Amino acid sequence: MREDNDKNKNIKKTVKTGITFGSALAMVISYTNWRSIIWAIIHGLMSWIYVIYYAIKY
């Protein structure tokens, strides 16, 4: 039982880290391209969706 609890904590921590990294990456890519804080925030909210879009498009 304890082993399952530890696995769940690790999964949650990994997902949270991935989401925050995706948001940061999206904001940096967006700001570099568009030079707009508003677009950077919007793209940061879209997170990995924008990162994948940018990788396919460019």
C-alpha positions as a Python dict, from the first residue, in 0.01 Angstrom:
ca = {
    (1, 'M'): (0, 0, 0),
    (2, 'R'): (280, 242, 86),
    (3, 'E'): (454, 163, -242),
    (4, 'D'): (145, 265, -442),
    (5, 'N'): (123, 592, -247),
    (6, 'D'): (487, 673, -326),
    (7, 'K'): (432, 602, -697),
    (8, 'N'): (129, 831, -703),
    (9, 'K'): (329, 1111, -540),
    (10, 'N'): (609, 1070, -795),
    (11, 'I'): (366, 1075, -1086),
    (12, 'K'): (192, 1389, -958),
    (13, 'K'): (527, 1562, -904),
    (14, 'T'): (646, 1470, -1253),
    (15, 'V'): (326, 1591, -1418),
    (16, 'K'): (336, 1919, -1227),
    (17, 'T'): (699, 1975, -1327),
    (18, 'G'): (617, 1899, -1691),
    (19, 'I'): (328, 2141, -1693),
    (20, 'T'): (528, 2425, -1542),
    (21, 'F'): (821, 2358, -1777),
    (22, 'G'): (584, 2353, -2075),
    (23, 'S'): (433, 2684, -1970),
    (24, 'A'): (772, 2847, -1927),
    (25, 'L'): (895, 2712, -2260),
    (26, 'A'): (581, 2832, -2440),
    (27, 'M'): (617, 3181, -2291),
    (28, 'V'): (984, 3209, -2388),
    (29, 'I'): (918, 3091, -2745),
    (30, 'S'): (622, 3326, -2776),
    (31, 'Y'): (802, 3632, -2640),
    (32, 'T'): (1105, 3564, -2857),
    (33, 'N'): (889, 3552, -3170),
    (34, 'W'): (621, 3812, -3105),
    (35, 'R'): (783, 4048, -2849),
    (36, 'S'): (451, 4073, -2668),
    (37, 'I'): (388, 3999, -2303),
    (38, 'I'): (16, 3949, -2368),
    (39, 'W'): (81, 3678, -2629),
    (40, 'A'): (342, 3520, -2402),
    (41, 'I'): (84, 3490, -2124),
    (42, 'I'): (-179, 3347, -2358),
    (43, 'H'): (65, 3095, -2501),
    (44, 'G'): (186, 3011, -2150),
    (45, 'L'): (-169, 2919, -2057),
    (46, 'M'): (-186, 2691, -2361),
    (47, 'S'): (145, 2538, -2249),
    (48, 'W'): (249, 2227, -2444),
    (49, 'I'): (-16, 2284, -2711),
    (50, 'Y'): (168, 2596, -2828),
    (51, 'V'): (509, 2428, -2800),
    (52, 'I'): (397, 2140, -3021),
    (53, 'Y'): (229, 2381, -3265),
    (54, 'Y'): (549, 2587, -3289),
    (55, 'A'): (762, 2276, -3346),
    (56, 'I'): (537, 2159, -3630),
    (57, 'K'): (486, 2501, -3788),
    (58, 'Y'): (846, 2624, -3779),
}
